[in-house]
Amino acid sequence: MDLVGRAAKRFGSAPAILMASKSLSFSECDERAVQIANLLHKEGFRASDTVALLSPNSPELLITLLGILKAGMIAAPLNYRFPEELLQRTLENLRPKLLLTGSSVSLPYSGCRTVAITALLEQASRCEVTMSAEPPKAISSPVTIIHTSASSGRAKAAVHTFANHWYSALGSDKNLPFGPGDCWLLSLPLYHIGGYALLFRAFVSGGSLAVAEPEESVANSLRNFPLTHLSLVPTQLYRLLADAGSTLSLSRLKAVLLGGSSAPKALIEETIRHHIPLYLSYGSTEMSSQIATTPGPVSSPDQKSGKVLHYREIRKAEDGELLVRGATLFSGYLTEKGVQPQTDSEGWFHTCDIGSVSEEGMVTVKGRKDNMFISGGENIHPEEIEKALMMIEGIREAVVVPVQDSEYGERPVAFIESEGESVPDDEAITLAMHSSVGKLKSPLRYVRVERWQTLPGSQKVDRSWYKQQVQGHLY
């Protein structure tokens, strides 16, 4: 299926990409994509070849991704903030036929031809606009390889088909409409599933994507673009709520989609107070972004992660793990042996998330199965303790990890970030935690942090780093 050509026929001169000083229509994007596809084929590249891309968000990167899609090739946008050693390992696993780099990125890699994105676009602009020589790919063909976070030291390469992204966009649109006249800020990187998914949402439904200048803040983008939709992670939303002007701009949007990690109750309460249309979402790279999203703006801080979207299925296993499947489920992880499916005999993908699903399809995520530890014979989910901590006034964020204990085996220790003038002391926190989660789940110690250690090139807290900080301690 030709996504870009289809959008050009349906939406024509409507804006597809908004930039600081100009815009590109769907028809113009199709012309650029055809030029890029023709050039790639002329240079000897073929459908199903993998193209790695190493660049921050930019209009040039977005247009290049459209050209790769038009050419029937597989796009593998990479986290350019990864350490060089990790990038080298990632590229060795991908074995791309071409590496495209942004102007601010350089990486010595001899495994394939390397070309600057700007040079590719300049050469493509001189190509005659003709129909691509390659036939349209089947919707079951792979079109992207999106990497998960590298929390284990090596990013997992998730292979997605055209159908995965297509049905992900359709299901999202049924719950959260995004069409002609709407504008969604590309606030998440295109190497992240939440960023790349916006490309399909725009070209499926006809909404436009706003692409800001590199390093421009979301606050400035709120002022510079006619935004109606915005995707954020909690850290970004915290920063925006600290600015009165941004808070007013957020309240004028149609939707603020919040994902990436669990939202603290205090954060949700503040968005409700400011009349911000907040949608909570639970998703994953493997399921092509959203799995469940609230069916409307959040009206209560106790609202769940959301309702299962169309084209997805979810159920709870006997041990509490959430299992997912459906049209948006990826093909598998790319390994040295090829694409390895990750489903059980019934087609379910085991998420490692612990949670529940109501009869109405509302999903509640309790924590990660691989974060769980046992204390005094009881299963302890750090995320449950973290949520309780973040309900205490003066605690903005918390990370809980296990430490060895001579009596119980392991006990929780909390790293916390304080905010505001009312900062509770350890005794006050302990009393509050005894009341909310009980003594066994209450942390033995509270360590104050001013700046979080995050995963390479990510805003996610590096939980394993904090586990290492308490290794060897015995209480």
ZAMARGU-4260 file (C-alpha; in steps of 0.2 Angstrom, whole numbers, plus 5000, padded with zeros to 4 digits):
<rodrens>
0) 5000/5000/5000 | 5006/5017/4996 | 5002/5028/5011 | 5010/5044/5005 | 5002/5043/4988
5) 4985/5039/4996 | 4986/5054/5007 | 4991/5065/4993 | 4975/5060/4983 | 4964/5062/4999
10) 4971/5077/5007 | 4980/5086/4992 | 4985/5104/4996 | 4981/5102/5015 | 4996/5105/5026
15) 5005/5089/5031 | 5021/5096/5038 | 5022/5113/5047 | 5039/5121/5050 | 5045/5137/5057
20) 5043/5147/5041 | 5034/5136/5029 | 5024/5121/5026 | 5023/5106/5015 | 5006/5099/5008
25) 5002/5081/5007 | 5004/5082/4988 | 5021/5090/4990 | 5027/5077/5002 | 5022/5064/4989
30) 5032/5072/4976 | 5047/5073/4988 | 5045/5055/4993 | 5044/5049/4974 | 5060/5058/4971
35) 5069/5050/4986 | 5062/5033/4981 | 5068/5035/4963 | 5085/5040/4968 | 5087/5026/4980
40) 5082/5013/4967 | 5093/5022/4954 | 5108/5020/4967 | 5104/5001/4967 | 5094/4999/4983
45) 5079/4988/4983 | 5063/4985/4992 | 5066/4976/5009 | 5084/4984/5011 | 5086/4991/5028
50) 5091/5010/5029 | 5098/5016/5046 | 5095/5034/5051 | 5105/5043/5064 | 5098/5061/5066
55) 5087/5072/5078 | 5070/5076/5073 | 5069/5088/5058 | 5059/5091/5043 | 5072/5083/5032
60) 5072/5067/5043 | 5053/5066/5042 | 5053/5068/5023 | 5067/5055/5021 | 5057/5043/5031
65) 5042/5046/5019 | 5054/5042/5004 | 5060/5026/5012 | 5042/5021/5014 | 5038/5025/4996
70) 5053/5015/4991 | 5047/5000/5000 | 5062/4999/5011 | 5064/4996/5029 | 5068/5012/5040
75) 5078/5010/5056 | 5079/5026/5065 | 5091/5025/5079 | 5094/5035/5095 | 5108/5046/5090
80) 5111/5049/5109 | 5116/5031/5112 | 5135/5029/5116 | 5145/5026/5101 | 5149/5008/5107
85) 5131/5004/5108 | 5127/5012/5091 | 5141/5001/5083 | 5133/4985/5091 | 5116/4990/5085
90) 5121/4993/5067 | 5131/4977/5067 | 5114/4968/5072 | 5104/4978/5059 | 5117/4976/5044
95) 5109/4990/5035 | 5113/4993/5016 | 5113/5012/5019 | 5116/5024/5034 | 5109/5041/5033
100) 5115/5054/5046 | 5109/5071/5051 | 5121/5087/5050 | 5124/5087/5069 | 5128/5068/5070
105) 5144/5058/5064 | 5148/5040/5067 | 5163/5031/5060 | 5154/5015/5053 | 5162/5004/5039
110) 5148/4991/5037 | 5139/5001/5023 | 5138/5016/5013 | 5135/5032/5024 | 5127/5048/5017
115) 5121/5064/5025 | 5102/5066/5024 | 5104/5084/5017 | 5115/5077/5003 | 5103/5064/4999
120) 5088/5076/4998 | 5098/5088/4987 | 5102/5075/4975 | 5085/5068/4975 | 5078/5086/4971
125) 5086/5085/4954 | 5078/5069/4950 | 5063/5069/4938 | 5047/5065/4947 | 5041/5049/4940
130) 5032/5034/4947 | 5043/5023/4958 | 5049/5008/4949 | 5045/4997/4964 | 5028/4989/4966
135) 5018/4994/4982 | 5023/4983/4996 | 5010/4971/5004 | 5003/4977/5021 | 5011/4962/5029
140) 5029/4967/5024 | 5041/4975/5036 | 5043/4994/5035 | 5052/4999/5051 | 5064/4993/5065
145) 5061/5003/5081 | 5072/4999/5095 | 5067/4998/5113 | 5076/5006/5127 | 5093/4999/5131
150) 5090/4995/5149 | 5098/4978/5148 | 5113/4985/5139 | 5107/4981/5122 | 5093/4989/5113
155) 5080/4976/5106 | 5076/4978/5088 | 5057/4977/5085 | 5051/4974/5067 | 5035/4981/5062
160) 5025/4979/5047 | 5014/4992/5037 | 4999/4984/5044 | 5005/4986/5062 | 5007/5005/5060
165) 4991/5006/5049 | 4980/4998/5062 | 4988/5007/5076 | 4984/5024/5068 | 4966/5018/5064
170) 4963/5012/5082 | 4970/5028/5089 | 4959/5039/5078 | 4943/5030/5083 | 4947/5035/5101
175) 4956/5051/5099 | 4951/5059/5082 | 4965/5068/5072 | 4961/5075/5055 | 4961/5089/5043
180) 4963/5106/5052 | 4972/5097/5067 | 4990/5099/5071 | 5001/5087/5082 | 5018/5092/5088
185) 5032/5080/5084 | 5038/5081/5102 | 5044/5063/5104 | 5059/5057/5094 | 5056/5048/5077
190) 5067/5034/5084 | 5054/5031/5097 | 5038/5022/5093 | 5028/5036/5100 | 5036/5048/5088
195) 5036/5037/5072 | 5017/5032/5075 | 5013/5051/5072 | 5019/5049/5054 | 5006/5036/5051
200) 4992/5045/5061 | 4995/5061/5050 | 4995/5052/5033 | 4981/5040/5038 | 4969/5054/5044
205) 4975/5070/5036 | 4981/5080/5052 | 4997/5090/5051 | 5013/5087/5060 | 5022/5102/5067
210) 5041/5100/5067 | 5051/5112/5078 | 5069/5118/5076 | 5081/5107/5084 | 5082/5110/5103
215) 5067/5121/5103 | 5057/5118/5119 | 5039/5112/5119 | 5034/5128/5128 | 5040/5138/5113
220) 5032/5126/5101 | 5015/5129/5110 | 5017/5147/5106 | 5024/5145/5088 | 5012/5132/5081
225) 4993/5131/5080 | 4993/5115/5090 | 4978/5104/5094 | 4987/5088/5100 | 5002/5085/5110
230) 5011/5069/5116 | 5021/5070/5132 | 5030/5060/5145 | 5027/5065/5164 | 5044/5074/5165
235) 5039/5085/5150 | 5022/5089/5157 | 5029/5094/5174 | 5040/5107/5166 | 5026/5114/5156
240) 5015/5116/5171 | 5028/5126/5180 | 5025/5139/5166 | 5009/5149/5168 | 5009/5153/5149
245) 5011/5135/5144 | 4998/5130/5156 | 4985/5141/5147 | 4991/5135/5130 | 4989/5117/5136
250) 4971/5120/5141 | 4966/5126/5124 | 4972/5110/5115 | 4960/5096/5110 | 4971/5082/5118
255) 4987/5080/5128 | 4992/5061/5127 | 5002/5056/5142 | 5013/5040/5141 | 5030/5033/5144
260) 5028/5029/5163 | 5015/5030/5177 | 5008/5047/5180 | 5008/5053/5198 | 4992/5057/5206
265) 4998/5075/5210 | 5002/5078/5192 | 4985/5072/5186 | 4976/5083/5199 | 4986/5098/5193
270) 4981/5095/5175 | 4962/5093/5180 | 4963/5109/5190 | 4970/5119/5175 | 4956/5111/5163
275) 4969/5102/5152 | 4962/5088/5141 | 4973/5074/5147 | 4972/5057/5140 | 4982/5043/5149
280) 4989/5030/5139 | 4997/5013/5141 | 5007/5006/5126 | 5023/4998/5121 | 5035/4997/5106
285) 5030/4979/5103 | 5012/4984/5101 | 5016/4999/5089 | 5013/5012/5102 | 4996/5014/5111
290) 4987/4998/5119 | 4974/5007/5130 | 4970/5025/5132 | 4956/5034/5142 | 4941/5036/5131
295) 4940/5054/5135 | 4949/5068/5145 | 4954/5062/5163 | 4941/5069/5175 | 4948/5060/5191
300) 4965/5057/5198 | 4960/5039/5201 | 4956/5035/5183 | 4965/5020/5175 | 4977/5019/5161
305) 4963/5018/5149 | 4952/5007/5138 | 4959/4994/5126 | 4959/5002/5109 | 4952/4994/5093
310) 4963/4981/5084 | 4971/4976/5100 | 4967/4962/5113 | 4973/4961/5131 | 4970/4948/5145
315) 4978/4944/5162 | 4987/4928/5165 | 4986/4918/5181 | 5001/4926/5188 | 4994/4944/5184
320) 5005/4947/5169 | 4996/4957/5155 | 4996/4948/5138 | 4993/4957/5122 | 4990/4952/5103
325) 4981/4959/5088 | 4984/4968/5072 | 4996/4980/5080 | 5008/4967/5087 | 5025/4967/5080
330) 5033/4953/5070 | 5047/4949/5082 | 5064/4955/5087 | 5078/4956/5074 | 5093/4944/5079
335) 5108/4937/5071 | 5096/4922/5066 | 5083/4934/5058 | 5067/4940/5064 | 5062/4929/5080
340) 5043/4930/5085 | 5040/4933/5103 | 5022/4925/5105 | 5016/4910/5114 | 5006/4896/5106
345) 4990/4906/5106 | 4998/4921/5098 | 5000/4931/5115 | 5015/4943/5118 | 5020/4942/5137
350) 5023/4961/5141 | 5031/4958/5158 | 5019/4971/5165 | 5008/4966/5180 | 4990/4973/5180
355) 4972/4969/5178 | 4958/4971/5165 | 4940/4975/5170 | 4925/4968/5161 | 4923/4985/5152
360) 4941/4983/5145 | 4949/4996/5157 | 4967/4992/5160 | 4976/4995/5176 | 4995/4993/5176
365) 5003/4988/5193 | 5021/4987/5189 | 5034/4977/5180 | 5036/4958/5182 | 5055/4960/5181
370) 5056/4973/5194 | 5046/4963/5207 | 5056/4956/5222 | 5051/4945/5237 | 5052/4952/5255
375) 5047/4940/5269 | 5038/4928/5257 | 5027/4942/5249 | 5029/4949/5231 | 5034/4967/5231
380) 5030/4978/5216 | 5041/4994/5217 | 5029/5004/5206 | 5016/5002/5220 | 5027/5009/5233
385) 5033/5023/5221 | 5015/5028/5217 | 5011/5029/5236 | 5027/5040/5239 | 5022/5052/5225
390) 5005/5054/5233 | 5014/5062/5248 | 5014/5081/5246 | 5032/5087/5243 | 5038/5071/5233
395) 5038/5074/5215 | 5046/5057/5209 | 5052/5041/5217 | 5061/5025/5212 | 5061/5010/5223
400) 5074/4996/5222 | 5078/4981/5233 | 5092/4980/5245 | 5098/4964/5254 | 5090/4961/5271
405) 5096/4948/5284 | 5079/4944/5290 | 5067/4947/5275 | 5079/4943/5261 | 5076/4959/5252
410) 5068/4976/5258 | 5064/4992/5248 | 5075/5007/5248 | 5068/5023/5240 | 5077/5037/5230
415) 5066/5052/5230 | 5065/5069/5222 | 5057/5083/5232 | 5048/5098/5226 | 5040/5114/5233
420) 5042/5122/5250 | 5034/5108/5260 | 5047/5095/5260 | 5043/5080/5272 | 5057/5073/5283
425) 5060/5054/5284 | 5049/5051/5299 | 5034/5060/5291 | 5036/5050/5275 | 5038/5033/5285
430) 5022/5037/5295 | 5012/5041/5278 | 5019/5025/5270 | 5014/5014/5285 | 4997/5020/5283
435) 4996/5018/5264 | 5005/5002/5260 | 5010/4995/5277 | 5026/4992/5286 | 5033/4978/5275
440) 5032/4989/5259 | 5038/5005/5268 | 5056/5009/5262 | 5070/5006/5275 | 5079/5022/5269
445) 5075/5037/5259 | 5089/5044/5248 | 5086/5062/5241 | 5091/5065/5223 | 5092/5082/5213
450) 5095/5075/5196 | 5090/5057/5190 | 5102/5045/5181 | 5093/5041/5165 | 5095/5028/5152
455) 5107/5033/5137 | 5098/5045/5126 | 5082/5044/5136 | 5071/5052/5149 | 5068/5036/5158
460) 5076/5033/5174 | 5089/5020/5174 | 5082/5008/5187 | 5097/4996/5186 | 5109/5010/5190
465) 5100/5013/5207 | 5100/4995/5210 | 5119/4995/5208 | 5120/5009/5221 | 5113/4998/5235
470) 5121/4982/5230 | 5132/4975/5244 | 5122/4984/5257 | 5115/4973/5271 | 5101/4980/5283
</rodrens>
